[in-house]
Amino acid sequence: MTGRWYQKAVIYCLDVDTFADSDGDGVGDFRGLIGRLPYLARLGVTCVWLHPIHPTEGRDDGYDVTDFYGINPALGTLGDFAEFLREAESTGIKVIIDLVVNHTSDQHPWFRSARADPGSPYRDFYVWSDEEPADRHQGMVFPGEQAETWSYDRTAKAWFYHRFYKFQPDLNFANPAVREEIKKIAAFWLQLGVAGFRIDALPFIIELTKPGDAEAAKDLSFIAELRQHLQWIRPDVLLLAEANVEADQLVRYFGDAPDSNNGVHMLFDFMLNGRIVLSLARHDPEPIIDALRDTPVLPPHAQWATFLRNHDEIDLSRLTAEQRGEVYAAFGPQDNMRLYDRGIRRRLAPMLANDRRRIELAYALQFSLRGTPVLRYGEEIGMGEDLSLPGREAIRTSMQWSYKANGGFSTAPATQLTRPVISGGDFGYQKVNVTAQRHDPRSLLAWFERMIRTLREAPEVGIGTCRHVDIPLPSGVLAHRADGEGGSLLFLHNLADQDVTADLSSLAKEADQPNDILADQDYEPTADLASLRLAGYGYRWIRLYRNP
């Protein structure tokens, strides 16, 4: 199972510049991150996903890359990064990085050369049109912040395509030279020691964009090229992709046959994420049940990545307008909590009114469902958001480590921080920080450590099957199970606020001294499974049996 380590991983995503500052310049760095590796190991993290680390103009949180082979000097040197990889490996933590190759910065040397000279070898690295495209105002990723996807460049005397912001021209993946360059970039970082990549915006990478064609065809063959190339270099490489597409298209990204090895290894489970949020808003598990039923059959190598919060807005675009309205009413009632007419720019703790019961319930549910769990930095201590910041920066504030100034993130003056630290109120660093929770055995941080340890003892989760238990249950209760070579687990989660009793006696014939391995409180023994009590917003992970 070594080659499929990702199926049993716990992935922790972070921005290096907001995590830990070692030299007091107000910017987090690799030296600071090295110092926090023991914290991540104790938490139970087995893989760290780093958001963009390359040189950048800083106009899109690092996603406007100016050099794919370099390190942003604000974060440290290439040597610092190599030292971080070495220290992470010695701690038992793998590292994956963002592969942001849908576009470059308009200040990247490739684009500067391309726009300056029609004969440049990099001219065809980008997508151009001599005439104004008819679909110029279609396909914007950031509605309200983008007015177009084609912009005119006076130097080039042509229109260039940009699925994202104007300062991020798209690369032309119909050009074989572009494909070869991307494979070289990925191989370079693998050779340094990264374990894989989170591929940003994969559906847009494989678009064969043409002027006037708003529904461009997608060439999935590049995914196969990339995977096959990288697996020769590192057989256990991980390709984790962002592909928020229609459900019937998802399986194509894993490859074109049940046992194929020509697709990505993992996809973020946007479909399940939206349904979980809707279920939490409704206090009703039915949307989750629908998502589990609608899941396509995946190849053996394939895996979902589950999440509640990530570095972007909560994307509700796969919900109906009515469903989206329900979620907004519950979790984003104010206009400044919403973004792009499709999402919510908040962290989970304030969304759930800082109700410890609901926070535990939500994460117990995520970590028990199909796939590999992804946890965003600060969620383990219940960090909040700063809605005074623009866009998605609201959930990208600096990590809160202690009671010290700036939450212990940096010794720099507060005005020099790359991102502010939340101060004051229920979510300020004076109340919410690692130090405070480290000294409280009942803290959210202590609960996360215990929950993740429990998960490590339950290999059925992640690599086993995940099935809804379809029997009559009290309103608000979800029952599902995970079955694998090691045994079987039953999970009960009560999304409602009322105490209930559930009858799972139909599973008793399969059980062998069933017992709670994780629960929100101490419950009575579970021998016959006939009268399983569950508190409001309660949960129980029950081991039905374990194989020798």
C-alpha positions, -999 to +999 in steps of 0.1 A: +000+000+000+031+023+000+023+036-034-011+047-023-001+064+009-025+093+000-055+070+007-046+069+044-033+104+047-044+135+067-036+165+046-031+200+062-031+230+038-013+263+047+001+295+033+038+297+043+036+335+045+008+334+072+019+304+093+051+313+112+076+341+109+111+332+120+130+365+114+105+392+124+100+408+090+062+402+092+061+374+066+059+337+074+088+317+060+102+282+057+124+285+088+093+293+108+075+264+093+103+240+102+099+251+138+062+241+137+066+207+122+065+190+156+031+207+162+018+193+129+032+158+137+015+159+172-018+169+155-016+138+133-008+154+100+009+131+075+010+154+045+014+192+042+000+210+011+017+243+005-001+271-014+021+288-041+057+292-031+071+306-063+083+342-071+052+364-078+040+399-083+017+394-053-015+403-071-034+370-066-020+355-034+009+339-052-011+324-081+005+350-105+038+331-109+068+348-125+093+319-122+082+282-119+117+271-109+122+295-080+112+302-045+095+335-034+124+353-016+100+365+010+096+329+021+133+320+021+158+305-003+157+273-023+181+260+003+156+268+030+129+249+011+152+219+007+159+219+044+122+221+051+117+190+029+144+172+048+130+181+082+094+172+071+106+138+059+124+131+092+091+140+110+071+115+088+053+142+069+051+143+031+049+176+013+029+185-018+029+219-035+006+239-058+012+233-095-002+265-109+002+261-146-031+272-162-015+307-165+015+328-157+019+363-144+019+389-172+054+398-158+067+363-165+096+363-189+077+341-213+048+365-216+071+396-218+089+380-247+057+368-263+040+401-263+071+420-275+079+399-306+056+379-329+086+358-337+094+349-301+096+312-293+072+320-265+045+336-286+027+303-290+030+296-253-001+318-249-035+320-267-039+349-291-065+364-314-060+391-340-097+400-339-119+407-309-134+374-299-172+371-298-170+353-265-149+380-249-173+386-220-180+349-212-166+323-188-153+346-160-141+327-129-145+357-107-178+375-116-179+410-103-141+412-103-136+403-140-152+419-169-138+398-197-117+367-205-100+383-236-080+415-233-062+436-259-025+440-256-012+472-273+023+459-275+014+426-291-014+442-311-035+412-304-061+399-279-049+373-253-069+349-233-071+348-195-096+326-178-088+343-145-075+379-140-062+401-168-027+399-153-027+361-156-026+351-193-034+315-200-009+291-213-016+273-246-017+236-239-024+228-275+013+236-279+035+205-273+063+228-261+041+240-233+033+205-222+070+195-222+079+226-201+052+218-175+065+182-172+100+196-167+088+219-140+070+192-121+100+168-124+123+195-110+103+198-078+099+160-075+137+157-077+140+182-048+118+159-027+082+169-029+057+140-029+033+154-054+012+183-065-022+199-060-030+209-096-048+242-097-078+246-121-073+214-140-103+217-163-090+250-176-055+236-181-068+210-206-091+234-225-082+238-262-092+274-263-101+291-296-114+326-301-152+327-303-155+292-289-169+295-253-174+257-250-138+247-258-130+210-260-110+194-233-079+172-240-075+148-211-045+132-227-022+157-210-032+143-176-020+109-188+012+124-202+019+141-169+012+112-147+032+087-167+061+111-169+062+118-132+056+082-120+088+072-137+106+097-115+087+090-083+064+059-084+044+070-054+038+106-067+004+122-059-016+142-083-044+159-064-066+180-087-091+208-084-119+200-109-153+214-100-172+199-129-205+181-135-208+148-117-210+128-149-176+143-160-157+136-128-146+100-134-130+110-167-103+129-147-093+096-130-086+079-163-105+061-191-107+026-177-116+010-143-080-001-137-063+028-155-032+046-144-036+075-168-056+100-147-051+119-115-050+100-082-073+123-063-100+149-068-114+174-043-150+163-036-168+195-044-201+176-048-200+162-013-187+195+002-218+214-011-241+187+002-225+186+036-229+224+040-265+221+029-272+193+054-257+213+082-279+243+072-310+221+071-301+199+101-310+171+077-287+143+063-306+137+031-283+158+009-253+138+021-271+106+014-279+118-021-242+126-027-231+091-015-257+075-037-246+096-068-209+088-064-194+072-095-174+040-092-138+049-091-107+030-103-088+012-075-060+039-075-085+068-072-095+087-041-117+117-031-103+145-010-129+157+015-130+191+030-152+216+048-131+247+044-102+254+021-084+286+009-113+297-013-149+305-007-173+277+000-185+271-036-222+265-037-225+266-075-235+229-077-266+236-056-298+249-069-307+286-064-332+276-037-307+254-019-281+281-022-306+305-006-310+281+024-273+280+030-269+317+027-297+322+052-280+299+077-244+307+072-240+339+052-270+361+060-251+393+054-240+404+019-204+409+030-202+372+039-208+361+003-186+361-028-190+358-066-228+351-063-219+315-055-201+312-022-194+321+014-161+336+025-162+325+061-144+300+083-165+271+098-164+281+135-181+314+131-205+299+105-216+275+132-220+303+158-189+290+176-210+261+189-185+235+200-210+207+196-217+215+159-180+221+151-171+187+164-200+171+147-190+187+113-154+175+115-163+141+129-186+137+099-160+149+073-132+126+087-155+096+087-168+099+052-152+085+020-118+098+009-089+115+024-095+145+048-080+179+041-078+203+070-071+241+066-046+257+090-063+272+120-094+251+118-081+228+145-083+257+170-115+272+157-101+304+140-125+330+127-125+353+097-119+390+092-147+403+069-131+437+067-105+422+044-113+420+006-126+388-011-110+355+000-084+373+022-111+372+049-101+335+057-063+340+050-053+357+082-022+348+102-020+317+124-028+323+161-001+306+182-002+323+216-012+353+237+018+373+225+015+403+202+004+393+167-008+360+182+028+348+183+029+347+145+056+374+142+076+399+163+072+426+136+050+456+142+014+448+134+014+473+105+042+452+088+024+419+088+018+403+054-017+395+067-033+408+099-039+387+129-075+386+142-076+406+175-104+411+199-139+395+201-147+358+203-121+348+177-092+371+185-058+356+193-064+367+229-090+339+232-083+316+203-047+303+201-026+272+203-010+279+236-043+283+254-057+251+239-025+232+246-031+237+283-068+226+281-073+189+278-109+196+267-100+221+240-109+218+203-072+212+195-070+183+220-102+169+204-087+171+169-056+152+181-077+125+197-100+122+166-071+119+142-054+093+164-087+074+163-088+077+125-053+062+123-066+031+141-094+028+116-079+019+082-114+011+068-119+048+066-103+060+034-093+027+018-126+008+025-161+013+012-184+040+024-221+031+024-252+048+038-271+025+062-306+027+047-329+019+076-355+041+094-338+065+118-349+095+138-350+128+120-316+144+116-296+112+120-271+100+094-259+064+097-231+051+074-205+025+076-169+018+064-159-018+055-125-030+047-100-058+052-094-047+088-131-049+098-161-027+099-171+007+115-205+022+120-209+060+122-239+079+136-241+117+134-271+137+146-274+169+126-304+180+147-304+196+182-328+171+198-316+140+217-327+108+200-325+070+202-317+050+171-323+013+165-294-004+145-302-039+158-304-051+122-266-049+122-262-069+155-256-102+137-224-087+121-212-072+154-186-087+177-186-068+210-193-034+194-179-004+212-176+034+208-141+044+197-151+081+194-181+099+207-192+133+219-199+120+254-199+087+273-228+066+262-242+033+275-227+001+262-237-008+226-240-046+228-273-052+209-273-019+189-310-017+196-312+015+216-283+038+207-287+071+224-275+101+206-274+137+220-284+167+200-255+174+175-240+142+189-219+116+171-207+080+177-180+060+159-187+024+167-164-005+158-187-034+148-159-059+145-122-061+138-106-089+117-075-106+131 
